[in-house]
Amino acid sequence: MVIDSNTYPDVLLVRLSGSASWESVRDWLAELENVPAYREANDAIFDLSEVELSNLSQAEVRRIVQGLRGREGRGPTRVAYVVAGELGFGILRMFASLADMQVRRTRSVCRSTADALAWLQASPERTDA
């Protein structure tokens, strides 16, 4: 995991790689929660373009989402996910839709970092915190 708080002003960039599973996501979140820049960030981009998502079943995506319970108020309130490929895009769209029911954040799934930055710049600040 690479965490970059310097490349883009006011945006935390988190680059992940490897194979996604309930265990790897749980470990990534635990690691992130110990990073002050993550806890303090309002906006974040999670670049998952190097993450293998094809092995995630719908049941595992639901398990990941359920693991988000109790994380309200931790980390960024606006998150853009960058993914590669149609399958990854679909899996992350499913995740984002389900996650909205667990942890209230503004989310978007994008195909590039440029798209993610544009979304963050265009999307209004959350007012319902």
N, C-alpha and C positions, 0 to 999 in steps of 0.2 A: 504494500500500500504506500502510495506517495501522497503526501498532504502538502499542498502549496497554497500559502496565503499571500503570496507576493505578486504573482503574475497578473492577476486582474484585481483592480481596486475594489474593495468591499465584497469580494466573492471568494469563498473558500473553494479550491479545486482539489478534489479527491480522486486520484486515479487508482483503480483496482485492477487486478489481473488474477487469473487462475480459474478454477472451476467453482461455480456457485452451488451451494447447498445450504440447508438449514444451518449446519455447523459453521461453515465459512462465513455466512452472513452474521451469525451470532458473534463470532470472533471479531469480525470487522467492526461491528457496532460497539463491542466492549472496548476495543482498542481506541476507537474514535472518541468515546466518552471520556477518556483520559487525556485528550488533547485540548488545551485551553482554546486554541483557535476555533475548534469545532463547537465547543460550548458557547462561544461568544458570537459566532457567525449568524448573520441574518439570512444571507443568501449562500447557496452552495451548488456546485456542479459535481455530480458523481459521474465520472467517466468510466463507464462499464464496457467500453468498446473492446477491451482485451479480456473480458470475462466470458467464459463458456457458460451460456445460459440454457443450451438445448437439453441439458439433462434434468432441468427442473420440471416436475409434474405440477399439475394444478393443485394437488394436495400439498405438495411441498411449498408452493407459493403461499397457500393459505396458512401453513404452519409458520412461515416467515412473518407473514402479516400479524398473526396472533402473537408472535414474539415481540411485536412493537408495543403491545399494551404496557402502560406504565411509563412510557417514554415521552409523554406529553411535556412540553416545556424544555426538553433537552435538545440542543443543537439547533440548526437553522430552521426558519419558518417557511422559507421558499427554497425548493429543491428542484433542480433540473437534472434529469438522468440522460446521459449520452450513451446510446447503444448502437451496435453494428448489426446489420442484417434485419430481414423481415421477422424472423422468428424471435430474435431478441427484443425487437420493438414491440411485438405482440405480447410477449411475456411481461415486459415492464409496464405496458399499458394495463394489463390485468392486475399486476401488483399495485400500481398507483391507484386504480379504482378501488380495490379492496382495502388498501392502506388508508384511504381517505376516511373510511368508517372507523378506524382504530385511533389514529393520531392525526389531529387536525393540522395539516400543513398544506401549503399551496404547492402542487407538483406539476411537472410537465415531463414528457418523454420526448427527447430530441434525437436527431440523427447526426448532429455535429456540435462541437463546442461553440462555434459561431452562432448556431441556432439557439443553443442554451443561453448564451449571453444576451442575444436579442430578446428572448423571452423574459429573462430576468429584468432587463431594462424597460420592457414594455408593460410588464405585469405590475399591478398596483400593490402597494404595501398592504399587508394584512392589518385589518382593523378589529378583528373579532377575537383577539387573544385573550 
